[in-house]
Amino acid sequence: MPLQSLSRTKLIFPEEFMTKKEPKRNKKPWPTKDAMTQIYEKNLWGGNDSEFYSGQGSHQPEIVNPYVKVVSAFLNSFETPLTVCDLGCGDFNVGNQLVKFAKKYIAVDIVPDLIARNQKMFIAENLEFHCLDIAKDDLPSADCVILRQVLQHLSNAEVQYILKKLSNYKYIILTEHIPEGDFTPNIDIISGQGIRLKKKSGLDVLVPPFNFKITKEKQLLTTKDDWKGVILTRFFEL
Ligand SMILES: C[S@@+](CC[C@H](N)C(=O)[O-])C[C@H]1O[C@@H](n2cnc3c(N)ncnc32)[C@H](O)[C@@H]1O
């Protein structure tokens, strides 16, 4: 089923249930840039036709406010403010609330029109936007990486490419939507609108096949949703 035909189905939330049909075995994945661009063009994560909307997980106050509180407290705990790189910044409703806690805030997304819109809408001396594919392109240098509900949409191969580049950073704040309770981690998906929750799986970069190496880990926040899922934010020191 071509992805375009999904555009007729406009659903509201949660984004992980707004998935296209299970891919046929011989289905070729769309390039991630095209898939993400279409999500915003067709408002597949919700929002009005005229707006860029990254999903209710980026807007619902019960989800966003505790996240901003805990991450801003972390950023504020440094005497010398950190340079932050927000990979997959989306519509920037969340990142926008963190800019003032960083020395420099570099926000990156794969969708060109979204980055152009963010550049017009969010202006601060310490803020810059870049349109990059974080799986393929070189990433800006920074002290701390924020990856919020991005890897959950990507195939294991793309996650692996991204993780290889993260070893250049000191701190990572990673947020993933995962099933509540026990689950089989890292079942592969095609990159796009849906996430592993539909397969009763979720991403855990510390276990196979990724085995991402860190020196310290702390669970910063868990927020339950109404669909037997949990949005988990972890802090890693490399
Ligand atoms: C669900 S949204 C989350 C947005 C934001 N992090 C937040 O929490 O509000 C996921 C974002 O990741 C971006 N993204 C997905 N794959 C990407 C890639 N390979 N490179 C850069 N951005 C990507 C999408 O375009 C989308 O804006």
The ligand as a Gaussian input file, in Angstrom:
#p B3LYP/6-31G(d) Opt

LIG

0 1
 C        7.459000      12.813000      17.094000
 S        8.457000      14.136000      16.520000
 C        9.194000      14.705000      18.071000
 C        9.574000      16.150000      17.986000
 C       10.256000      16.720000      19.242000
 N       11.483000      16.015000      19.564000
 C        9.315000      16.721000      20.417000
 O        9.499000      15.899000      21.321000
 O        8.393000      17.524000      20.427000
 C        9.868000      13.329000      15.730000
 C       10.700000      14.301000      14.900000
 O       11.904000      13.649000      14.492000
 C       12.220000      14.092000      13.179000
 N       13.118000      13.095000      12.557000
 C       12.828000      11.812000      12.279000
 N       13.866000      11.210000      11.663000
 C       14.841000      12.150000      11.563000
 C       16.154000      12.139000      11.012000
 N       16.678000      11.040000      10.447000
 N       16.879000      13.275000      11.068000
 C       16.368000      14.395000      11.653000
 N       15.128000      14.465000      12.178000
 C       14.365000      13.360000      12.132000
 C       10.858000      14.204000      12.510000
 O       10.888000      14.992000      11.354000
 C       10.016000      14.774000      13.635000
 O       10.000000      16.171000      13.577000

